[in-house]
Amino acid sequence: MNEIDKFELERKERIVSNANDKDFKDLSSQWTIRSMDLKYAYNFSWMGRPIIQHPQDMIAMQELFWTVKPDLLIETGIAHGGSLIYYASLMELLGGNGHVLGIDIDIRQHNRTEIETHPMFKRITMFEGSSLDSEMVSRVADFAKKYKTIMLVLDSNHTHDHVLSELHLYTPFVTPGSYCVVFDTVVEDMPKGSYSDRPWDKGNNPKTAVWEFLKTNQDFEMDREIENKLLITVAPDGYLKRKS
């Protein structure tokens, strides 16, 4: 076995070992719950724009980009645009004509201005409107026709019904071997009532939508190795790989 293969094997074994370490996982869970209370995810930016994600998940997304090499990423939910900028910059590093399509029901003007004047905007297109509208889905389908390898990120309204609808509407765009990443599945793991100002909560969130979706969709499977590697993630059960 050469040194590179040996390193990769040791890493895989360590990931499994860490995932089976109950004390370590309990610490990760405690840290995650506290981090949500402190709005830890709001502390970071990418190339000048707030990204509102845990750095661990963004590293995982970088690894997926390098493995899958998508030429289109579709993301529902734009907010400040930091994740759009991040994914566009990964497309830039990969080279080629890779592009990012962002969808949001309300792109606020101050955020739109910042995104449209950013150097990475050359790789970004934004559609404003509900991701659940049939007209929006048709627009996305038309836009996606020219792309070969497509990845999907769902990060908009986090209620069960909304995410389940997005899963049914948008996962057909995901190409075999690529991923649909559903963020904020962690809501299910938080104490009930943690989101008193939001319409989602324990029992009604992206993770429950993923569970329901996978009952009837055999094209996707959870990539457990990713969350086992991270242990701190806002997307437990949310890294879904389309089978080749």
C-alpha positions as CSV (number, residue, x, y, z in Angstrom):
1,M,0.0,0.0,0.0
2,N,1.5,3.4,-1.0
3,E,1.6,6.3,1.4
4,I,-1.4,8.1,-0.1
5,D,-3.6,5.0,0.1
6,K,-2.5,4.4,3.6
7,F,-3.4,8.0,4.6
8,E,-6.9,7.7,3.1
9,L,-7.5,4.3,4.8
10,E,-6.4,5.8,8.2
11,R,-8.8,8.7,7.7
12,K,-11.7,6.5,6.9
13,E,-11.0,4.3,9.9
14,R,-10.8,7.4,12.1
15,I,-14.1,8.8,10.8
16,V,-15.8,5.5,11.7
17,S,-14.1,5.5,15.1
18,N,-15.1,9.1,15.9
19,A,-18.7,8.4,14.9
20,N,-18.9,5.5,17.3
21,D,-17.4,7.6,20.2
22,K,-20.5,8.4,22.2
23,D,-18.8,10.9,24.5
24,F,-17.4,12.8,21.5
25,K,-20.8,12.8,19.8
26,D,-22.6,14.0,22.9
27,L,-20.1,16.9,23.2
28,S,-20.8,17.8,19.6
29,S,-24.5,17.8,20.2
30,Q,-24.2,20.0,23.3
31,W,-21.9,22.4,21.3
32,T,-24.4,22.5,18.4
33,I,-27.3,23.3,20.7
34,R,-25.4,26.1,22.4
35,S,-24.1,27.5,19.1
36,M,-27.7,27.9,17.9
37,D,-28.6,29.8,21.0
38,L,-25.6,32.2,20.4
39,K,-26.3,32.5,16.6
40,Y,-22.8,31.2,16.0
41,A,-23.5,30.7,12.3
42,Y,-24.0,34.4,11.8
43,N,-20.3,35.2,12.6
44,F,-18.9,34.3,9.2
45,S,-18.6,35.8,5.8
46,W,-17.2,34.7,2.4
47,M,-15.5,37.3,0.2
48,G,-17.2,40.1,2.1
49,R,-20.8,38.6,2.3
50,P,-22.4,37.1,5.3
51,I,-22.7,33.3,4.7
52,I,-24.8,32.2,7.7
53,Q,-23.4,28.6,7.8
54,H,-21.1,26.6,10.0
55,P,-17.6,26.5,8.6
56,Q,-17.6,22.7,8.9
57,D,-20.5,22.3,6.4
58,M,-18.8,24.7,4.0
59,I,-15.6,22.6,4.1
60,A,-17.8,19.6,3.3
61,M,-19.4,21.4,0.4
62,Q,-15.9,22.2,-1.0
63,E,-15.0,18.5,-0.8
64,L,-18.2,17.6,-2.7
65,F,-17.4,20.2,-5.4
66,W,-14.0,18.7,-6.0
67,T,-15.4,15.2,-6.1
68,V,-18.5,15.9,-8.2
69,K,-17.3,18.9,-10.2
70,P,-20.8,20.3,-10.9
71,D,-21.2,22.8,-13.6
72,L,-24.5,24.0,-12.1
73,L,-25.5,24.4,-8.5
74,I,-29.2,25.3,-7.8
75,E,-29.9,26.8,-4.4
76,T,-33.2,27.8,-2.8
77,G,-32.8,30.6,-0.3
78,I,-30.5,33.5,-0.9
79,A,-30.6,35.8,2.2
80,H,-27.4,37.9,2.1
81,G,-25.9,35.9,-0.8
82,G,-22.8,34.6,1.0
83,S,-23.4,31.0,0.0
84,L,-24.0,32.0,-3.6
85,I,-20.7,33.8,-3.6
86,Y,-19.0,30.9,-2.0
87,Y,-20.3,28.3,-4.5
88,A,-19.5,30.7,-7.4
89,S,-16.0,31.0,-6.2
90,L,-15.7,27.2,-6.1
91,M,-16.9,27.2,-9.7
92,E,-14.2,29.7,-10.5
93,L,-11.6,27.5,-9.0
94,L,-12.8,24.5,-10.9
95,G,-12.6,26.5,-14.1
96,G,-14.9,26.0,-17.1
97,N,-18.3,27.6,-17.3
98,G,-19.8,26.6,-14.0
99,H,-22.7,28.6,-12.7
100,V,-24.9,29.1,-9.6
101,L,-28.6,29.6,-9.7
102,G,-30.2,31.2,-6.6
103,I,-34.0,31.2,-6.0
104,D,-35.7,33.3,-3.3
105,I,-39.2,34.6,-2.7
106,D,-37.8,38.0,-1.6
107,I,-34.4,39.2,-2.7
108,R,-34.0,42.4,-0.7
109,Q,-32.7,45.3,-2.7
110,H,-29.6,45.9,-0.5
111,N,-28.6,42.3,-0.8
112,R,-29.3,42.2,-4.5
113,T,-27.0,45.2,-5.0
114,E,-24.2,43.7,-3.0
115,I,-24.4,40.4,-4.9
116,E,-24.7,42.0,-8.4
117,T,-21.7,44.2,-7.8
118,H,-19.5,41.3,-6.5
119,P,-16.7,40.0,-8.7
120,M,-18.2,36.5,-8.5
121,F,-21.6,37.7,-9.9
122,K,-20.4,36.7,-13.3
123,R,-21.2,33.1,-12.3
124,I,-24.5,33.8,-10.6
125,T,-28.1,34.1,-11.8
126,M,-31.0,34.9,-9.4
127,F,-34.7,34.2,-9.8
128,E,-37.1,35.9,-7.5
129,G,-40.3,34.1,-6.6
130,S,-41.6,31.1,-4.7
131,S,-39.6,27.9,-5.4
132,L,-42.9,26.0,-5.3
133,D,-44.6,27.8,-8.1
134,S,-44.9,25.7,-11.3
135,E,-43.7,28.7,-13.4
136,M,-40.5,28.9,-11.3
137,V,-39.9,25.2,-11.7
138,S,-40.3,25.5,-15.5
139,R,-37.9,28.5,-15.5
140,V,-35.3,26.4,-13.6
141,A,-35.8,23.4,-16.0
142,D,-35.3,25.6,-19.0
143,F,-32.2,27.2,-17.4
144,A,-30.7,23.8,-16.4
145,K,-31.0,22.3,-19.9
146,K,-27.5,23.3,-21.0
147,Y,-25.7,21.9,-17.9
148,K,-24.3,18.4,-17.5
149,T,-23.6,17.9,-13.8
150,I,-26.1,19.5,-11.4
151,M,-26.0,19.8,-7.6
152,L,-28.9,21.1,-5.4
153,V,-29.0,22.9,-2.1
154,L,-32.2,23.5,-0.2
155,D,-32.0,26.3,2.3
156,S,-35.2,28.4,2.2
157,N,-38.4,27.9,4.2
158,H,-37.6,25.1,6.7
159,T,-41.1,23.7,7.4
160,H,-41.8,20.1,6.7
161,D,-44.3,20.7,3.9
162,H,-42.2,23.3,2.1
163,V,-39.0,21.2,2.1
164,L,-40.8,18.1,1.1
165,S,-42.4,19.9,-1.8
166,E,-38.9,21.3,-2.8
167,L,-37.5,17.8,-2.6
168,H,-40.1,16.4,-5.0
169,L,-39.9,19.4,-7.4
170,Y,-36.1,19.9,-7.6
171,T,-34.3,16.6,-7.0
172,P,-35.1,15.4,-10.6
173,F,-32.6,18.1,-11.6
174,V,-29.8,16.4,-9.6
175,T,-27.6,14.2,-11.9
176,P,-26.6,10.7,-10.9
177,G,-23.6,10.7,-8.6
178,S,-24.3,14.3,-7.5
179,Y,-25.9,15.6,-4.3
180,C,-28.9,17.3,-2.9
181,V,-27.9,18.9,0.4
182,V,-30.7,19.9,2.8
183,F,-29.6,22.4,5.3
184,D,-31.0,23.0,8.8
185,T,-32.2,19.4,9.4
186,V,-30.6,20.0,12.8
187,V,-33.9,21.7,13.8
188,E,-35.2,18.2,14.6
189,D,-32.3,17.7,17.1
190,M,-32.9,20.9,19.0
191,P,-35.0,21.2,22.1
192,K,-38.7,21.8,21.3
193,G,-39.6,25.5,21.3
194,S,-36.1,26.6,20.2
195,Y,-37.6,28.4,17.2
196,S,-40.6,30.2,18.8
197,D,-40.4,33.0,16.3
198,R,-40.5,30.6,13.3
199,P,-43.1,28.3,11.8
200,W,-40.8,25.2,12.1
201,D,-39.9,23.2,15.2
202,K,-39.2,19.7,16.3
203,G,-41.4,17.4,14.3
204,N,-41.9,19.9,11.5
205,N,-38.6,20.7,9.8
206,P,-36.2,19.7,7.0
207,K,-35.2,16.5,8.6
208,T,-38.7,15.2,8.9
209,A,-39.2,16.1,5.3
210,V,-36.1,14.2,4.3
211,W,-37.3,11.1,6.2
212,E,-40.7,11.3,4.4
213,F,-39.1,11.8,1.0
214,L,-36.8,8.8,1.3
215,K,-39.7,6.5,2.1
216,T,-40.9,6.7,-1.5
217,N,-37.8,7.8,-3.4
218,Q,-35.2,5.1,-4.1
219,D,-32.9,7.3,-6.2
220,F,-31.2,9.0,-3.2
221,E,-29.4,7.8,-0.1
222,M,-28.0,9.5,2.9
223,D,-24.2,9.9,2.8
224,R,-23.4,9.1,6.4
225,E,-19.7,9.4,6.0
226,I,-20.0,13.2,5.6
227,E,-21.8,13.8,8.8
228,N,-19.7,11.2,10.6
229,K,-16.7,13.2,9.5
230,L,-18.1,16.5,10.5
231,L,-20.0,15.6,13.7
232,I,-20.7,19.3,14.0
233,T,-23.2,20.0,11.2
234,V,-26.5,21.8,10.6
235,A,-27.4,19.1,8.0
236,P,-27.5,15.7,9.8
237,D,-29.3,13.3,7.5
238,G,-29.2,16.1,4.9
239,Y,-26.4,15.0,2.6
240,L,-28.3,13.1,0.0
241,K,-26.4,11.4,-2.8
242,R,-28.2,10.4,-6.0
243,K,-27.3,6.9,-6.9
244,S,-25.3,6.4,-10.1
